[in-house]
Amino acid sequence: MAERKATNQRDMAAPSPCRTAKLDRCGSETGKPSETIRLLEDCDYEKEMRRLQIELVKLQEWIRHRGLKVVVVFEGRDAAGKGGAIKRITQTLNPRVCRVVALGTPTDREKTQWYFQRYIAHLPASGEMVLFDRSWYNRAGVEHVMGFCTEAEYLEFMHSCPEFERMLVRAGIILIKYWFSVSDEEQERRFQARMKDPTKRWKLSPMDLESRRRWADYSRAKDEMFAVSDIKQAPWHVVNAEDKKCARLNVVRHLLSMIPYEDLTPESLKLPRLDKTKYVRPPIDEQNFIPEVYRRKD
């Protein structure tokens, strides 16, 4: 286990040789080893996120150009910040290249299938990246802790999962796994904030509240899961998610470092002039416009 942890630390610390200069510091191109970047003091969050998102667009074009197949798994505690990180990654990307998979409760039919079957249907084709907002690891987490699967099903998953992931890697899929780690105190604060915010209240469910009561059980389940699934071919990368903004920047930066890519930004296009002489449009008052409740001051 100590060897696995050391491997993870090396994976998280090692930048890709293709873009060391670009990703070193906020706008810096020194090529020197990365240092700790302090938000507000050394770096503005919005500007740095914008810079990293531009790099994500370059990565997207490289994935599409080279026909890569990328799977990124996001797991962790409730309210650990997985969804926020996923939103920042996909914000500027083409949904035809990068898509998010967030599966709900399995149907009665899906419950009779091979466990991994419904996840396989969402794996990427050539030139695609898929982000799993929770994944097949539900079986090692919520299903096991809450008793939604039998002990035999749980043990079978723990045996099969590493082999399943090795099979994905052998098939040419780049598999990257993130675990968002947050303390119970910070999770409590975020739960309270969600309860007070009408736009976030939907994020809380009775299952989330029950998970608070079973904190120790979830911790034990996570450690057991890591013990068997933190494999060389697809190691876990732990994200310190105590600070949401830092966690988002760190995970985007790390994701960029995991796939060597080149800048394929196309040349700027020149818009042609509009030719309005070949068509006469029908009267505009024949169209059904929605009410203009909001208008700029004349």
C-alpha positions in Angstrom: 0.0 0.0 0.0 2.9 2.4 0.8 4.3 1.7 -2.7 0.9 2.5 -4.3 0.8 5.8 -2.4 4.3 6.7 -3.5 3.3 6.0 -7.1 0.3 8.2 -6.8 2.4 11.1 -5.4 4.9 10.7 -8.3 2.0 10.7 -10.8 0.5 13.8 -9.3 3.8 15.7 -9.2 5.2 14.8 -12.6 4.3 17.4 -15.3 4.1 16.4 -18.9 7.3 17.2 -20.7 5.3 18.7 -23.6 3.9 21.7 -21.7 6.1 22.3 -18.6 6.7 25.9 -19.6 3.1 26.7 -20.3 1.7 25.2 -17.1 4.4 26.2 -14.7 3.0 29.3 -13.1 0.3 31.9 -13.9 1.4 32.9 -17.3 5.0 32.1 -16.7 7.1 30.4 -19.3 10.3 29.9 -17.3 10.3 26.1 -17.6 11.4 25.9 -14.0 9.8 23.2 -11.7 6.4 24.1 -10.4 6.0 25.9 -7.1 3.1 26.4 -4.8 0.8 29.1 -6.3 -1.2 31.0 -3.8 -4.6 32.3 -4.9 -5.1 36.1 -4.5 -1.4 36.6 -3.7 0.3 35.0 -6.8 -2.7 34.2 -8.9 -6.2 35.4 -9.8 -8.6 32.4 -9.8 -10.7 33.6 -12.8 -7.6 34.4 -15.0 -5.9 31.2 -14.1 -9.0 29.1 -14.8 -9.4 30.9 -18.1 -5.8 30.1 -19.0 -6.2 26.4 -18.1 -9.5 26.2 -20.0 -7.7 27.5 -23.2 -5.2 24.6 -22.7 -8.2 22.2 -22.3 -9.5 23.3 -25.7 -6.0 22.5 -27.1 -6.2 19.1 -25.4 -9.7 18.5 -26.9 -8.5 19.2 -30.4 -5.5 16.8 -29.9 -7.9 14.1 -28.6 -10.1 14.6 -31.7 -7.1 14.8 -34.1 -5.4 11.7 -32.8 -8.5 9.7 -32.2 -7.8 9.2 -28.5 -10.3 7.6 -26.2 -10.3 9.1 -22.7 -12.3 8.2 -19.6 -12.1 10.4 -16.5 -13.7 9.1 -13.3 -14.8 11.5 -10.5 -15.5 10.0 -7.2 -15.5 11.2 -3.6 -17.6 12.3 -0.7 -21.0 14.0 -1.2 -20.5 17.8 -1.6 -16.7 17.3 -2.2 -16.8 19.4 -5.3 -16.9 16.8 -8.1 -19.7 18.5 -10.0 -18.1 22.0 -9.8 -14.8 20.6 -11.2 -16.6 18.8 -14.0 -18.5 22.0 -15.0 -15.2 24.0 -15.2 -13.6 21.3 -17.4 -16.6 21.1 -19.8 -17.4 24.8 -19.8 -15.5 25.7 -23.0 -15.3 22.3 -24.6 -17.3 20.8 -27.5 -20.0 18.5 -26.1 -19.6 16.3 -29.2 -16.0 15.6 -28.1 -16.3 15.8 -24.3 -19.5 14.6 -22.6 -20.6 13.9 -19.0 -22.2 10.7 -17.8 -24.1 10.8 -14.6 -26.3 7.7 -14.3 -29.2 7.5 -12.0 -30.6 4.5 -10.1 -30.5 1.4 -12.3 -33.8 0.2 -13.7 -35.2 -3.3 -12.9 -33.9 -4.5 -16.2 -30.4 -3.0 -15.6 -30.3 -4.7 -12.2 -30.4 -8.1 -14.0 -27.5 -7.2 -16.3 -23.8 -7.8 -15.8 -22.9 -5.0 -13.4 -20.5 -3.1 -15.8 -22.8 -3.4 -18.7 -24.6 -0.1 -18.4 -21.3 1.7 -18.0 -19.8 0.2 -21.1 -22.5 1.7 -23.2 -21.2 5.1 -22.4 -17.5 4.5 -23.1 -15.9 6.8 -25.6 -15.4 6.2 -29.3 -12.3 7.4 -31.2 -11.7 11.1 -30.6 -13.9 11.4 -27.5 -13.5 12.1 -23.8 -16.1 11.0 -21.3 -16.3 12.3 -17.7 -18.1 10.0 -15.3 -19.7 11.9 -12.4 -19.7 8.8 -10.2 -19.1 5.5 -11.9 -19.0 1.8 -11.5 -17.4 2.5 -8.0 -21.0 3.0 -6.7 -20.9 -0.7 -5.9 -17.8 -0.3 -3.6 -19.3 2.8 -2.0 -23.0 3.6 -1.6 -24.3 0.2 -2.7 -22.1 -1.7 -0.3 -22.5 0.7 2.7 -26.3 1.1 2.3 -26.9 -2.6 1.6 -28.1 -2.1 -2.0 -26.1 -5.1 -3.1 -25.4 -8.5 -1.6 -22.1 -9.4 0.0 -21.4 -11.8 -2.9 -22.0 -9.0 -5.4 -19.7 -6.7 -3.6 -16.9 -9.3 -3.4 -17.3 -10.1 -7.1 -17.0 -6.4 -7.9 -13.8 -6.1 -5.8 -12.4 -9.0 -7.7 -13.5 -8.0 -11.2 -12.9 -4.2 -11.1 -9.1 -4.2 -11.4 -9.4 -6.7 -14.3 -12.1 -4.7 -16.0 -10.0 -1.5 -15.8 -6.9 -3.3 -17.1 -9.0 -4.5 -20.0 -10.1 -0.9 -20.8 -6.4 0.2 -20.8 -5.4 -2.7 -23.0 -8.2 -1.6 -25.4 -6.5 1.7 -25.8 -8.6 3.8 -23.4 -6.8 6.4 -21.3 -8.3 5.9 -17.8 -7.8 8.6 -15.2 -9.4 8.4 -11.8 -9.9 11.2 -9.3 -11.0 10.9 -5.6 -12.1 14.2 -4.1 -11.3 14.3 -0.4 -13.0 16.6 2.0 -13.2 16.7 5.8 -16.4 16.1 7.7 -16.4 19.8 9.0 -16.2 21.2 5.5 -18.8 18.8 4.2 -21.1 19.9 7.1 -20.6 23.5 6.1 -21.4 22.8 2.4 -24.5 20.8 3.4 -25.8 23.7 5.5 -25.1 26.1 2.6 -27.1 23.9 0.2 -30.0 23.7 2.6 -30.2 27.6 2.6 -29.8 28.0 -1.1 -33.0 27.3 -3.2 -30.9 26.7 -6.3 -28.8 24.1 -4.6 -31.3 22.3 -2.4 -31.9 19.7 -5.0 -28.4 18.5 -4.5 -29.3 17.2 -1.1 -31.2 13.9 -0.8 -32.1 11.7 2.1 -29.2 9.5 0.9 -26.7 12.3 1.4 -28.0 12.9 4.9 -27.7 9.2 5.7 -24.1 9.2 4.5 -23.3 11.7 7.2 -24.5 9.2 9.8 -22.3 6.5 8.2 -19.2 8.6 7.8 -17.0 5.9 9.3 -18.5 3.1 7.2 -17.9 5.2 4.0 -14.3 5.8 5.1 -13.7 2.1 5.6 -15.3 1.3 2.2 -13.1 3.8 0.5 -9.9 2.4 2.0 -10.9 -1.1 1.1 -11.7 0.1 -2.5 -8.3 1.8 -2.8 -6.6 -1.3 -1.6 -7.7 -3.4 -4.6 -8.3 -0.8 -7.3 -5.3 1.5 -6.9 -3.5 -0.4 -9.7 -0.5 0.6 -11.8 -2.4 0.7 -15.0 -5.1 3.1 -13.5 -4.0 4.6 -10.2 -6.2 6.8 -8.0 -5.3 10.5 -7.9 -6.5 12.1 -4.7 -7.7 15.8 -4.8 -7.6 17.9 -1.7 -11.0 19.5 -2.0 -11.1 21.6 1.2 -10.9 24.7 -1.0 -13.2 24.4 -4.0 -11.3 26.9 -6.2 -7.9 25.4 -5.5 -9.3 21.9 -6.1 -10.7 22.9 -9.5 -7.5 24.5 -10.6 -5.4 21.6 -9.3 -7.5 18.9 -11.0 -7.6 20.8 -14.4 -3.9 21.3 -14.3 -3.3 17.6 -13.4 -5.6 16.4 -16.1 -3.7 18.5 -18.7 -0.5 16.9 -17.4 -1.7 13.4 -17.9 -2.1 13.5 -21.7 0.8 14.9 -23.8 -0.7 17.1 -26.5 0.3 19.7 -29.1 -1.3 23.0 -29.9 -3.4 22.5 -33.0 -5.2 25.8 -32.8 -6.4 26.6 -36.4 -5.6 29.9 -38.1 -8.0 32.7 -37.6 -10.8 32.7 -40.1 -12.0 35.7 -42.1 -15.7 36.2 -42.2 -17.1 36.6 -45.7 -19.4 39.6 -46.4 -23.1 38.9 -46.2 -24.9 38.9 -49.5 -28.5 40.1 -48.8 -29.4 40.8 -52.4 -30.5 37.2 -53.3 -33.3 36.7 -50.8 -36.2 38.8 -49.5 -37.3 37.8 -46.1 -41.0 37.7 -45.1 -42.4 40.5 -42.9 -40.9 40.3 -39.4 -44.2 40.9 -37.7 -45.4 37.5 -39.0 -43.1 35.8 -36.6 -44.1 34.8 -33.1 -41.6 36.6 -30.8 -41.5 35.9 -27.0 -42.4 38.9 -24.7 -39.5 41.2 -24.2 -39.8 41.6 -20.5 -36.1 42.5 -20.2 -34.7 45.2 -22.4 -31.7 47.4 -22.3 -32.3 51.1 -21.7 -33.0 53.0 -24.9 
